[in-house]
Amino acid sequence: MAEKTSKKLVSIIIVTYNREKKALACLKSVHKIDYPNIEVILVDNGSRDNTIKIVRNQFPRVKIVALEKNLGLNTGKNAGQKKAKGKYIFFLDSDTLVNKNIIKHLVKLAESDKNIGIVCPKMYYEHPKNVVWYAGASINLLTSRTKNHGCNQKDTGQYDFVCPTQFAPTAYLVSLKAVNQLKSHNQSLFMTYGDTDYGLRAKKMGFKVMFCPQAKLWHRLNQKENTQTIRELGFNAPLRAYYFARNRVIFMKKHASKINFIIFMVIFFPIFTLYISYKIIAYKNYKFLAPHWQGTIDGLKYLINGQIKNRWQ
């Protein structure tokens, strides 16, 4: 493929909620990107801090979509998408720092094959910076367990090859063709499993989802915190404990085969419920226990009545 960089417009959509300092740091890194044709859209999910005011002062060219209350990560992405004009959309979480050439590499790979719908960058921890957090991902549609390939490994080039992946958390570039066919992120999931659902739906539609190791970013996580605290479970707020439990049921009902879903509900769902409860108690983070069990109960209610009611902050 020719080395010439595409000049197609890329819309970068960043959704944030009460992350003033992290959102500003993310925007500073985005504004160093060397790709010649980007627009930046910040969706604020009803933050109670000074995010909007400061962004307007420091980054006047950023388009701001201000939601009145926290409607969830997926609704925020959809709101930003409605304002986007790009031939590609780069969905980016606000707790990240990107390499300046990230878009160039993502677009180059996307342009190499018309069947590529999503391209995912390599992601590192913020501390230590050379330890991988994501080098592709997979999900087991029997157990519901997701796995970031290469997670917690020092990067020695062992993942420096382009390959298919199932989805990407945190950041992914999507072609306009895929965006139009996928239409939107699943707002009923609010947060958690939304990116997984998006990637699997893309693959079911025949799009390729690819890992691009040359494109890099740093997820603002500390490896020690992510392996030795409640963050190990993906919890950084009680709300996430609720949605992890509830959305696991919704996601598996949608994507697993009937037999796999039955096995999941009879065996693995109870095991995970008890195991996560044990870990919450072991870490002495008791504030996560009630949301975890409420999410479990609401997941079971969903199976009975098919109704989904998001509990937002």
N, C-alpha and C positions, 0 to 999 in steps of 0.2 A: 504494500500500500504506500502511496506517496506520502512523503513526510510533511507536506503542506498542511498547516493547521486549519481546520474548518473555521469559518467566520460566522456560523449559524448562532443566532442568539440563544443564550442559556439563561433561564430564569432560576435563580437560587432562592428557594423558599425556606425560611427559618421560622420555626414556631417556638415561642418562649412563654414562660409563665413564672413570674417572680424570680427571674435570674438576671437581674440588672448587670452585675459585674461579668458574669459568664457570657451573656448575650453581647455585651460591648466588646469583650475580648474576641469572641467569635467574629463579629463584624470587622474588627481591625484586621484579623487574619484574612478574611474574605476580600477586603479591599486591597490586599497585596497580590491577589491572583493575577497572573500574567496573561490570561485569556483575554482577547481583545473585545469581546462582545457579550457582556453580561448585564442583567438587571437583578437587583436584590430586593426581595420582598420580605419584610418582617411582619409576622402575624403575632400580635400580642393577645394572649388568652385571658384578658381581664386582670392583668397584674396589678398588685397593690403597691408596687414600688415605683421608682421614677424611670422605668425603662423607656417609655414612649417619649417623655420630655427630653431625656438625655440623647436618645438616638436622633431625634429631630434636630437637636443642636449640633451634634458631632458628625452626623451622617445625613445631611439634607437630601441627598439623592436617593436614599433608601425609601422605597414605597412602604408605607405602614398601613396594615389592616388591623384596626383596633376592635376586638370583640368585647362586649360588655361584661361577660363573665367567662369563667373557665369552662369551655365546651369540649375540652379534650384535644389531645394531639392530632387525632385523625380529622376532626372537624376543622381544626386550624389549618392543616395541610390542604383540605378542600377549599377553604376560604382563600388561601393564597393562590391556589391553582386557578381560581376564577379570574384573578388579576394578571396572571402570567401571560406573556406574549411570545415566549421562547419556543424554538423548535425542539429544545430539550428542557426538562425541568430537573433541577438538582434539589432533592429534599434533604435538608440538613438540620440536625438537632442543634440547639443553641449551646450545648455543653461540649463544644468541639473547637479545635484549632486546625486549620487546613494548611497544607503545603501550597505554595504559590502556583505550582503547575498542575494542580489536581484536576482542574476542568479540562485542560489540554489533553491529558492522558485518557480521561474518561470518554471524552468526545471522540478521540482518535479510535478507540476500540469500538465504540458504538457505530461509527461510520464505516467500519471494516466489514460489516455484515448486516444486511437489511433486516434480518430476522432477530437481531439483538434488540430486546426491549428495555432491559435494565442492566446497568453496569455499576459495580460496587467496588469501592476503594479498599485498600489495606488500612487497617486501623490499629493504632497503638494506644497503650496507656499513656497518660500524661506523665506519670512517675512509676517506674523508670521509662524513659522515652523510647528505648530500643526493645521493649517487650511487647509482643503482639497481643492484641485483644481480639482482632477479627481478621481472618484470612480465608473467608468463605464460611458458609454455615449450612447446617442440615437440621431437619426435624424428623423425629421418629413418630410416624402416624399410628403407632400402637400405644406408645407410652406418653406421648405429647412432649417429650423432652427435646429441647433445642440445644444445639451445640455449635459454638464458635470454633472453627478449625484454627489450630495454632495458638489458642488462648493460653497465656502465661508462659509462652516460649520466647526466649531471646531470639531476635531476628538475625539469622546468619545467612539469609538468602534462600532458605529451604522452601519458601512459598513464592518465590519470584517467577511464577509462570501463570499465564492466563488460563483459566479453567471455568467450567460451569459451576454455579452455586445455586442454592434454593431461594435465598433471600438475603437481605442485609438489614440489620438494625442500624439506626442512627443516621446513615447517609447512603443515598443511591441516586444515580442519574437515570432518568426515564425518557425514552423517545416520545415525540408527540403522538406517533401512531399508537404506541402502547398506552399513553395517557388517555387518548380518545376512546380506546376500546375498553380499558379498565374503568373509565369514567371517574371513579373517586375511590378514596380510602373508606373503609367500612366504619362509619361514624358510631355504630352501635357498640363497637369495641372500646371506644373512648381513648384508652391507652393500653399498651401491651397487646401483643399478637397482631397488631395492625400491620406492621411491616412484613411479618411472616405471611399473613393472609394475602397481602398485596403481591408478594413474590410468587406464591403458589398459584394465585389466580392468573398471573402473567404466563406462567409455564403451561397451565391448562389451556390457555388461548393460543399456544404455539410459539410464544416468544422465548428467546434464549435469555437467561439471567446469568451474567458473567462476572467473574472476579478479576479486577485489574490491579495487580500488585504495584505498578508504577505510580498509581494515584494514591496519595497518602494523607492521612489526618491523624490527629491525636484526640482521643476521647478523654475528657477530663475526669478520669478515674485514677485512683491510686491502687496499684496492684495489691498491696498489703490489705488495704481496706476492702477490696473486692473479693478477697479470698479468706479473710479472717474476721469479718464482721457480718452483720445482718445483710450487708450489701451483696454478700455471696448469693442470696436468694433473689436478687434483683430489686430489693426493697430500699428505697430512700425516703419513702413517705408511707403512712398507713394506707393512703388511697391506692398505691400500687399493690399492696398486699391484697386488697379487695379485688382489683381487676385481674391480677394474676390468677386468682382462684376461680372467679366467675368466667373469665374469658377462655380459660382452658377448656371448659365444657362447650362453650359456643363454637370455638375454633374446631375442636375435634368433631363435633356434630356435623359441621359443614364439610370438612376435608377428609376425614377418615372413612374407610369403608364401613359398612354396617357391622360386619363381624368384628372389625378392629375397635369400633366405637363401643360395642357391647363389652368386649374384654377390657377396654380402658375403664369404663364406668364401674364394672364389677371388681376389678383388681387394682388397676394403677391409680385411679382417682382417689379411692380411700387411702391407699398407701401414701400418696403425695400429701394428702390432707393431714394425716397423722405425722408424717415426717417433717413437714414444714412447721407444724405446731410445736413439735419437739425442738426444732432448731430455734424457733422464736423464744421459747422458754430457756433454752440453753444459753442463748445470747443475752437473755434478760431484757429483751426489747418487747415488753408486754403490750405496748400500745399497738403492735401489729397483730395481736392475736384475735381480737374481736373483728377487725375488718377482714382478716383471712377467713374466719368462720362465716361471716356475713356473706362474703363472696361465694363461699362454698354452698351455702343455703340458697342464694339467688341463682347460682348455676343449676341447682337441682329444680328450682321453681321454673326456670326457663324450659327444662325438659317437659314439665307438666303442662304449662300454659302457653309456652312459646313467646312469652312477653319479656322484653328487655327494658329495664329502667335504669339509666345511668345515675350514679350518685356522685355529684361533683362538689367541689369545694366552694 
